[in-house]
Every structure is written in structure tokens, then in C-alpha cells.
Amino acid sequence: MPQQPTLRFAEEVLLLMLKDETGYVVPIPEWRMSCTMAGSVLMDLALDNKIDTDLATLTILDEAPTGDDLLDPTLKEISAEKEVHTPQYWVERIAQRADDISEAAFDRLVAQGILDYDTGGFFSVSKRVARSGRYPLVDGRRGVEIKSRIMRTLFDEEIPDPRDIAIIGLVNCCGGFEAMMEPEDFEIAQDRIELFGGMDLIGRSIAQAVRSSYRPPESLRSIRRRPVPGMGVFDLVRSPTLRSGNIPKFFAEQYERLGPAFRFDAFGANSVILAGGDVNRWVQRKGRLHLRTQDYLHDFQTEWGTARSIASLDGADHFRLRKAVRAGNARAVVEDRLEDLYRYCRTSFRAWGVGNVLPGEMSCQRLIGEQIAQLSTSISPSQAVIEELLAFEFRALLVHVMGVMPKFMLRTSRMKRYKAKVLELYAHIHATHTPGQREGKRRDLVDDLMALHQADPQFLPETDLGFAFIAPLIAGHYLGSATAFAIYELLANPDVLRQVTEEADALFADGDPDAKDLDVAAIDATHRVAMETLRLHPVVPVHNRTAMNTFEVEGMEIPVGTNILVSFASTHYLDEHFKDADTFDIDRYLPPREEHKQAHVYAPFGLGTHICLGSRWTELQLVVNLLMIARHLELEMVPADYKLRINPFPKLSPDKRFKFRVVRHRHPV
């Protein structure tokens, strides 16, 4: 029996068209790419002798499944059709499922170690493949990396094998080579591209179908469009959910009433809100083509003296910066510095004292702020500096992002003083990261940023460096609020607190645990507490975007330039995804329920290219803090009957009335 090809056509087409600079396939018209994915599946079915095709007809030869989930849905669909149709008919029909095909193909490439995946939806060739030029599967011809094979065929006049001829035809018919190559290179290779693209009979029939495939013109599609429903002022005023401060839950309620897209035009705001599982899935798959982030952050960043940041970049620049700072935001940073993290926790607990009534939100901000500063920047700013930084950030968000305060509120003497302290913090971080100061110390995020700046000062200039230094401290306030929410839920749910305390006592019984001790089984309940806290209390209510290209949501057109608010976390409050969604229930993550594994509905860190880069760091840091609190402190709510209310600005957090008292130290701090 002949050896099955290492990879399917869809996989190799994606590998060939993957652009290293952007972490995704080269930009070509979406419908052409969809048809190419459809043609790739048909090509494999033809070569597996499951179908037969010529320029006029496509017929079934063998209905038996191939056992390949990339091909079998299409084979089943063709087998179920009673009439004989043209290849073009099937290309256009299967192209409707192109997203599923490409997603499955990418997943397989990652699983096989050929591609590395970034949670933002970026892909890159794995280091192993990049070094060897071969796929880690077989030693034969087909193990050779696709770009090398095709480029040698086109420029070095090597004779291609039949599969490569078919791939050349598929990529050519969608305009892939022209998009991949510099104009002068494409001109040199064009004759050989056309020559090989027409050599394979099966490939010619499918390529012709792809090239001739039809998509209804814009004018015809617009007939089916419906207006975006509106949400009025009275909807806000009448909502007890909104009055409680829970913005994503309010959007979930509006989603159930109005659908996945609804407009809000009042108080000078003109925005379209997107919500629901299908929207989350669309953003993960297609958001990079239609949404951008830079607009809403422009004035906010200017206030800090920077023009660009990882939060405001899109496309190739965003991917490049994301790769550069990936290590500094990784879970490994927390794992490597667990001893330090334990020490920071105990130092904070000593400052809390015994018998004192503490403000819940601010105490957690101080706790987490100190830790983030040390782990990310290797400095230890005073609590006063951390509080001044957060106060300035909150004011800048309220003025420039949310628009609920006038600009002069950033020009008060107090805010000017806080901003001066921020500039001093920039300088201090910079001064502590010279080669001499950093010798023998674990590399941190600032070291990575300095290396990128020195290697390419045009890409990351000094004007943007300072804000990049303190961005983790700014982002850390989200984890501070998540920690406050988690403490509230532990105190409100004694049975859950007991489980976490038992885990903490077991882990610390023989001294401080190291990273390998914090395995899944050892922190099971605490991890589920963290997950449920992030579900029920997502600290980021919405994500601002701008429509850079017109798109549709269930027949509703969202025009270019529209201000978009994506409520990823609205799915957290839908009973269709999470049973009794308003209930704090850590068992929802256990088998057989495992509700978080539903695709694109558990999204506490957002979705798409701007998904939180430090999500795994955040989860572990939250878990460690909860374990340390349970191990060392006995807390009580003050007052005992306090019921949670949410402060919605500038992010979701427990209100100022949430307080707790340290009753005693369970173990020395």
C-alpha cells in the first residue's frame, strides 16, 4: 500500500501562504480563500479515489469514510446528494464551511509540532521545522517544508511532484502567489506558475471551479439586510442589572432580547454592541480583518507620552511586539519566582495586621501591585507610588476612553503631581536595567523591551519605551480586582473556602511548595475558584474596537468607522452555556459538565488577536494568592451580611463598602 501523504492539501496550502511577519495567511479576498480551502478538500478526496471530477461533473466513487475528519464531512455531504453537480457547484457549497476547514487544519498543524500557536490567533513555523526545513513526521520527500519545495520549483527549475503541481494550481487560482511575492519575483516566476498550474487534470477542474466561483454582489446581498435594533435610555434606567453595576450581564440580557448586535445612541455615545457566542467565534476567526484597536486608545496613550503600545497595535507590528514580550509575560515567570511571590504575600499580610478592618478592593490592589512590579520590572515602588499610578490611570481612562469626565480633570494639581511621579517611575525602571545592574538576575519583561529597543530603535523608540515598562503595573489593577472578587466569594461560600484551605494546608505542610508541587490535582479546587471568579466577575466589561472594514452580523450591516463595543463576557451570564449562570459554582468545571470547554463562551481574557498575553501568568498568580490567604489568614466580612455591589468604572470591581477583617493568623507570616 502506498504511503499516505504526510499532510493534506488544506494544511500545505495554509503553510505555503502563512506570512511570518503577520502570523497569518497572506491577505487575499476572503471568498477566494474560502474556495481554495474547499478545492483543497476536493483535491484530497479525488486523489484518495473517493470522487471523480472533470470540468463538467463531480461524481462519487466510494462513500466509505476516510477516517480523516478534515475530509469526511465533505465526503458525507457529496454522498448524500442525489443529483450530479459540477465541481464549481461543490466548491461554492463547501466554501461556506471554509472557516471550519482552515481551523481544523491549523489545529492539526499545531498538534503535529509544525506550527506554534499564540492565543491571539497567530501562527508561526515551529523552531524545529525552521531549523531543519523538514516536518517532524517522515523522512521522505513530502517531509520537506512546503515553501522550500515550491520556491525551488519556481526559481531553481526543479521538477515538482504531482502533489506540488496541484498545490501550485490551487494557490495560483486564488491569487496567492501574487500576494506572497514581491512584484519582480512574481514576474520571474509567473510563466512556471501558469505552466505547472495547468498540468494536473483534476487540479485544472477544481482550479477552474475556484477561479469561476460566484459570490452574490454587494447590491444583491444588501436586499437581505435588516436594521440594527436600538437600545434606548429607558432600557438603561429600567434595568436593575445595570443599576447593580454588572455591565456584561446587562449586555447578556439585551442579547437575549435584541440579538447579537444592537445600537446605543444617547448621551453623545453612538456605538454598536456585539454580544453572544457566535460573535465571540467570529471575532476569534475574522476579527483581525474587520476590527482595530488604535482609535479609542489614541488620547489615552498620548496622556502617558507614548504613540504606540501593544494594546493599540494591529497586524504585523502587533504580532512582532507580542512575540518579543511573550517570555516576559509567561506563566514560567511566576513559576520561577514562587519563593519571591510567597515572600511578597507574607510581607503584605504583616502590613494588614490582626483585627484591622481593611478596604477590600484597595488592599488587593496594593497586594497585587507590589507583586507585579517585582515580577515584571524587578523594582519595588512604594505603596504611595502604586496608588498614585493607579489614580492617574483611572482618571485617564474615565476621561479619554469612557468619556465620562471632562479633560480638565486630568489637569488638576493632584493629577499633575501624579503624572510627574509616573515620569520618575519611567526613569527609575530604565536606570535599574543597565547590563551591570542586571548581571546574574533572572531576565524580566523590561530586559526584553530594552533588547528590542536596542536592536530596532525605530520600531520601539524611547518615546514608547516608558509606557511599555509600566504597562504591566497598569494591567495589574485588573488582577487586583479579580483577587478582591475571589476573596468575597470565599467569604460568602464557606464550603468553598474550606476546600481551598485544605489544599493550602496540604501544599504548605512540609514547607513552601515549588512549581512542580502546584500540579493540577494539588490546586484543583483553588484553580476552579479562580476560573469561576473570572467567569462570574469579569473585570473588563467590554472591549472597544473600530470597524475598519464593513461587515455583517446575522444580516445586519455594521459600516466602516462604527465604534464597536464587544462584550465577550456576556456569554458568561447565559444559561444556555452555563447552568444557573448567576450562581457561584466551582463544580461546573468538573466532568462531565466542563462548561468552560464550550468553544468561545468562556472568555475572561477576551478573544482574537488582542487576547490577554499574560492569561496563564494571571491564573497562576491568582491561585497562589488565594492559597496564601487561606493558609495564613482567617478573614471575616465586615459587615457579616454585606452583599456584593459592583463599581463599573473604569473597570468592574467590588464597591468601597466591601471590607474584611483579619481575625487571626492561622500560620505565622
N, C-alpha and C positions, 0 to 999 in steps of 0.2 A: 504494500500500500504506500503511495507517495506521501511524503511528509507534508503535513498541513502547514500552510504559511504561518510564520510567527505572529504576524499582525494582520488584522482585517484592513480592507481598503479605507474605511472611515478613519481608522486610527492613524494610518500612514498619511492620509491627506491632511489631517489635523497637525501631525508632526511637521510635515513639509511646510505648512502655512503658518506655523507658530512663529511669532515675531519676538525675538529675545528681548528687545527694548521695552515692549509693552506687556509682555506676559500673556498675550492672547493672539488669536489668529489675525492676519493682516486684514485691514478694513476693505471689504468689498460689499456690494449691495446684499442686503440680508436675504432676499429671496433667491438670489443666485447661490449663495452659500447653502441655503436650505435644500435647494435642488441638487447640489453637489453631494450633500450627505445622503440624500435619497438615492442618487445614482451610485454611490459607493456601496450601499447595501445591495442594490440590484446586481451590481457587478460581482460581488461575492457569491450571491445566490446562483448566478449564471455559471461561474467557474466551479461551483460545487455541484453542478448539474441538477439544480432544483428548478430552474426556469430556463426557457429558451427564448431568445429575442432576436428580432431583426429590426429594420427601420419601420416596419408596419405593425407588427404584432408582438405581444409578450404572452407566452403560454406557460402553464405549469407542467413540469415533468415529474416531480416527485414531491408529494405532500408531507412526507415524513420529516419531523423536526430535525434540525441540525444539532440541537443541543447548545446552540450559541444564542444567548439572549439578545445579542445585537442584531441577529438576522431573523430569528423565529417569529417575532411579531409581524414582520412584513410578509414572511412566507405564509403565515396563517391567514393574513388579510387577502393575499392573492388567491390562496386555495379556496377561500370562502366565496369568491366572486364567480358567478355562473357565466358571465359574458367574457369574451376575449377583448382586451383593450390594447391600445398602443403603448409603447414604452413611455411616451410623453404623458399619457394619462396617469400611469403609475408614478412617474417622477413627481408630478404635481400633487398627487394624492398623498404619497409618502412624505413629501416635503412638509406637510402640516405637522409631522412628528419629528422634524429635524432637530429640535431642541433636545428631545429625549435621546435621540441617537448620538448627538455630539456629547451630551452629558455622560451617557454610559461609556462612550469611547474614552473620554478624558479620565473617568474613574478607573477604567481598566489600565490605562497607561500609567496612572499613579500607582495602582496596586502592583504592577509589574516592575516598578522601580525605574521606569523610563523617564517619567516626569516627576518633578517635585511640585507640590501644591501649596499655595498660600491661601489662608482662609478668606482673603478678599476676592477670590476667584481668579487669581493669577497663576499661571503655569510656567515652569522653566525646565529645560532639559536637566536631568539629574547630573551630579558631578561625575558619577561613574560613566555614564554614556558620553558626556562631554569630553572626558579624558581619553576614553578608549575608541570613540567613534563607532561603537557597536552596542546593540541592545543586549541586555543581560539575560538572553533566553537561549540562543543556539549559536553555534559557531559557523553556520553556513552563510551563503551569500545574502540571505534575507535578514541576517543579523546585523548587517552593515547599516549605519544610520542613514535615514532616507534622504536628507539634504545632500549629504556627500555623494550618494549614489546618483541622484538626479542631476546635480551640478556637474559631475564628471561626465555624465551622458551628454549634457547640453554644451559644455565648453571644452571638454577634452576628447570628444568624439569616441567615447566608449560605447560599445553596443549594449543597449539595455535588455533586461529580460522582459518577458511578456507582461508581468505584473507592473513593472515600471512604465512600460508603454501605456498601459491602461491608466495609471495614475497621472501621467503627463497629460493624457487626453482629458481626464476629469478636471484637473486643476486649470488647464487652459480654457476650458469652456466656461468657467465662472470668472475668468479674468484674474486668476490667482497669480500667475507669473508676472503679469504687468504690475500688480500691486506689490509683489515681493521684491522686484529687481529695480535697480537704477535704470533710467531710460536707455543709457548707452549699452548696458548689459542685456537688456531685453531685446534691443535691436540686433545685437550679435546672435542671440540665441533663438530669435523668432522663427527662422526657417526650420531649424531642427525641432522646435516645439510643434510646429504645424505638421512636419513630416511624421514624427512619431505619434502625434495625436490622432492621425488618420489611419494608422496601420492596423489596429485591432478592430475586427468586425463587431464584436459585442460592444466594445468600448465606443465605437462610432455610433452605434444605435442609441446607446444611453447618453453619450455626449450630445448627440443631436437633440435628444429629448430635453436635456438640461438647458441647452442653448435656446431651444424654442419654447420653453415653458412659459406659461402665461400667468400673470397676476392681474386681477382687476385694476384698472387705472384708478387714481385717486378720486376722480369725479364720480365713478360708479360706486366706490366703497362709501362715499360720503352720504349716499342715499340711506344707508342703513344706520347712520349715526343717530344718537339721541343726546339731548342736552344733559349736562352735568347737573344733578339736583343740588339745590341750595340749602344751606343751614342758616337760620336766622338768629337774631339777637334773642328772641324769646326762647329758642331752643337752649341757649346758654343759661338764661335766667331761670328757666323752669327745672333745670337738671340738678337733682340732689347730688349726683355723682360729681359733677363739675364743681359744685359748691364745696364738696369734700376735698377738692384739690387733685383728684385722680384723673388726669387728662387722658392717658391711654385707655382707661376703662370707658370714659365718656366717648371717645372715638370708636371704641368697640360697639357701644350702643348705637351710635349713629350709623356704623357699618351695617348693623342688623336692620336698621330702618331704611337706609338710603342706598346701600350698596358699597362697592369698593372705592368709589370716587365721589366726593361731594365738595361743594364750594362754600366758602365763607367770605362774605363781603360785608364788613361792618367795622366801625371804629378805624377806618383808614386801612384795614387789612383786606387784601384781595388774594386769597390763597385757595389752592385745591388740596384737600386732604386725601391721601391714599391709605387704605387700611385693608386688612384681611390676608388670608393665606395665599391666595392667588397673586396678590400684589407683591407679597414678600418673595414668592417664587420668581416673579417677573423681574424684580429688582436684582435678585441674585444672578439671573441669567442675562438680562438685557439692559440693566440699569446703566452700565458703562456707555451705552450708545445714545442714551437719551437724557441723562441727568448729570449735572455738575454741581460742585460744592463752593466754588470760589466766591460767588456773588455775595452770599449772606455773611461771609467772614471778612470781607474786604475792610470795612471800617473797624471791626474788632481787632484785626491784626495790625492795622495802621496805628491804633492806640498803643500797641506794645512796641512799635518801632520796627515792624517786620513787614515784608511784602508777600512772602510765601511761607507756607508751613505744610507739613504732611497732611493736615486736615483740609487744606484748601486746594491742594494739587490734584490733578486728574491725569489719566493716560500714562504715557511713558515716564514722565517726571515723577509722578506719584509712585509708580512701581519701582523706579530706581531708588528713591529715598526710602521706601518701605523695606526693600532688600537690605539697604545699608544699616538700618537701625533694628533689623529683626532680632539679632542676637541680644541686643541691649534691652529688648522687651520680652525676652523669652522666659518661660517657666524656670529654666535652668538657673537664672539669676537668683531667684528665691531659694531654689534647692541648694545652691552652692553657699548661700549665706544664711542658712537657717539659724546657726548659732547667734549671729548678729541679730536676726529678727527676734529670737527669744529674748535677747538682752534688751532690745528696744521696747518690747512689750512690758517686761518687768519694770523697766525704768518708768514708763508711763503709769503703770499700776501703783507704784510707790507714790507718785505725784497725786494720784486720785485719793489716796488716804483711806481711812476707815471712818464710816459714819457721815461722810460728807454727801450732800445731795448734789449731783452733777448734772449739768445740761447734756442730754443725750447726744444731740447732733454735734455740738461743738467739741465735746470730749472725744468723740470718734474722729472728727476732723483732725484734731491735734495728734491723736494716736497714729492715724494712718499717714498724715502729712510728714511726720518725723521719719517714718519708715521709708516712704517713697523717696524723700530727699536723700537718705543714706544709700538706698539700693540703686538709685538711678544716677545720682550726681556725686556720691561719696562726700557730701558735706552735711553738716548738722546745724541748720539755721535755728535761731531761737524761735520759741513758740510765737513771740510777738511778730517776727518776720513772716512766719507762715500765715498767721491770721491777717496781717496787712496785705499779703499777696492774695489771699482768698477774697478779702473785702474788695480789693481793686478789681479782681476778675469778675466777681458777682456784679459789681456796678457796671463794668464794661459790657457784660452780657445783657443786662437789663436795658442798657442804652442802645447798643449797636446791633444786637441780634434779635432781641424780643421787642424793642421799640416801645417799652412801657415807661421809660423815663426820658426826659429831655437831655440833650447833650451837655448842658451846663452843669449837670450833676456830676460829671467827671472832672469839673474844673474847680471844685471846692478846695479849700486849703488842705483839708484832710486827705482828699484823693491825690492832690499834687504831692503831698508828703509820702503817701503810699507808693506812688509811681516812682519817686526818687529812690525809695528802698528797693524796688524791683530792679532798677538800673544798677544799684550797688550789688544786688544778688548776681546779676549777669557777670559783673566784673569779678566777683569772688569765685564763682564757679570756674571762670576762664583761668584765673590765676592759680587755682589748685590743680590744674590739669596740664602742667608742663611735663616734659619727659622726666625731669628729675623728681618732681613731686609724685609721679605715678609709678615710679620704678618699684617692681616687686608686688604691686597691688593688682587685685582682680580687675580686669577690664570692665568698664561700665558704659552706659549709653553715651555719656559725654565724650569718652575716648573715641567711640565710633563716629560721632559727629565731627570731632576735631580731625580725624583721619580723612573723612570725606571732604571737609573744607580744605585741608592742605593739598589733597590730590586734585581737587577741582574747585577752586575758589569762585569760579563763575557760576557753577551750579548751586553751591551753598556758600554764599558770600557772608562776610562778617555781619552785614545788616540783618541777616536772617538767623544768625547763629545763636544769639542770646535768647530769643524766644524758644528756639528748639531745645536749649538747655533746660528751661523751666517748664516746658510743656508737660512732662510727667507730673510735676507738682500741681499744675493746673488740673490735669486729668484726674489726679489723685482724690480730688474732692468728691468725685462720683463714688469711688470705693469707700470713702468716709461715710457717705450717706447710706450705702448698702450695708455697712457694718452696723450703723445705728438701727436700721430696719431689722437686721438679723437679731440684734440684742432684744429689741422689742418683742419679736416673735418668740424668742427663747423664754422670756419672762412671762409672756402670755400663754405659753404652751408648756406647762411643767413636765409633761411626759416626754416631750421632745428634748427639753433641757436635760432630763435625766439620761437619755441615750447619749447625748453629746458628752456629758460629764463622765459617763462610764468609759467612753472611748478615750477621752483625755487622760483619765487616771490610768488606764491600761498602757497607753503610749508612754507616759512620763514616769511610770512606776520605777524603772531602773535608770533614771536619768533622762536627759533630753534626747528625743529621737532624732535620727538623721534622715536623709531623704528617702533611703530605701525602706525605712520603717513606716513611712507615710504611704503605704500601698493602698490599693482600692478597698480591701477588706478592713483595714485598720481605721480608715476615716470615712467609712460608708455613710453613717448617719449624719455626720457633720457636713460631708460633701452634699448630701441631699438637702440639708438645711440651707446651705449656700445657694444651691440651684433653685430651691423653692422661694427663697428670699428674692433672688434676681427675677423670678417669674412674676410673683405677686406684687413686687415693689420695684419695677424697672425705674432706674433713676433718670434715664433720658426719655422724656415723654414723646418727642418727635425728632425727626432728623430733617433739617432744612435742605432743600435742593432747588435748582432752577432747571426748567425744561430747556435743554439746549437744542433738541430736535422735537418736532411734533410727534406725539404717539397716541395710541388709543388704549382705553381700559374698558373692556366689555362694551364696545361700540360707542363709547364717549370719547370725543377728541379732546386732548389736552394740548393746546397750542404752544408753540415755541415762546419762551420768555415767561411762562407761567411760574409763579412762586409755588413750590410744592412742599408740603409737609407730609413726610412718610411716617406713619405710626406703626413701626414694625411690631411693637409690643402689644398692639391691640388684640392680636390673636391670643395673648395670654389670658384674656378675660372671656373667651368664647367657650361655652360648654361643649360645643361640637368638637373641640380639640382637647380641653382639659375638664374632666368631670368635676362638677361643683367648683367652678373656676375661682369663686370668691373665697374659697376655704384654703387655709394654710395646711397643706397635706404633703408631707415628705415621702409618703408611700407611693405617690403617683409615679415615681421614677423607678420603682421596683418591677421585676417581671411579675405577672405578664402584662401589666399596664404600660409601663415605659412610655408615657405620654410625650416625653421630650423628644423621642425619636421620630415623630411625625415630621416629614420634611417641611422646613421653612416656617414652622409655627412657634418654636421655642427660639426666641431671638433677643435675648437681653443685651447682646453686644452689637446689635444691628445686623445688616446683611449687605452684600455687594462689596464693591472694591474698597469701601471705607469701613468695613467691619473692624472692630477694635483689635489692634495688633497685639495688645497685651492681655487678651482674654484669659489665656491659660495661667499667666502670672497672677492676674486678678483673682481667679478662682482659688488658687493655692494660698495666696496671701490672706484672703478672707477666711478660708478654712483654718489656717494656722492661728489667726487672731481669735476665732471662736473657740478653738481648743485651749488656747492660753487663758482666755477669760473663764471658761468652765473649770479649768484646772485650779486656778489661783483665787478666783473671786466668787463670793456669794453675793448676788445682787438682788435688789428688790425695786419694783416700780414705785415711783412717787408722783402722784398718789397711787395707791394699790389698784384703784378702779379706773385708771387712765385708759381711754380708748383712743386709738391712733387717729390723728388727723394729719393731713399732708400739706406741706408748704410746696406749691407748684413752681415757684420761681427762685433762682433761674434754672433749677432742676428739681426733681421730686426728692423730698427729704421729710423726716418727721418734723412736726412743728415744734416751736420753742417750749411747749408745755410738756414735751416728753423728757422726763428726768428719771434718774435712778440713783440709788444709794448703795455704796459698798457696805454690806452688813459685816463681813469679816473676810479675812484672807484664809482660804481653805488650805493653802500651802504657801510657804514663805516666798516673798518676791524680792 
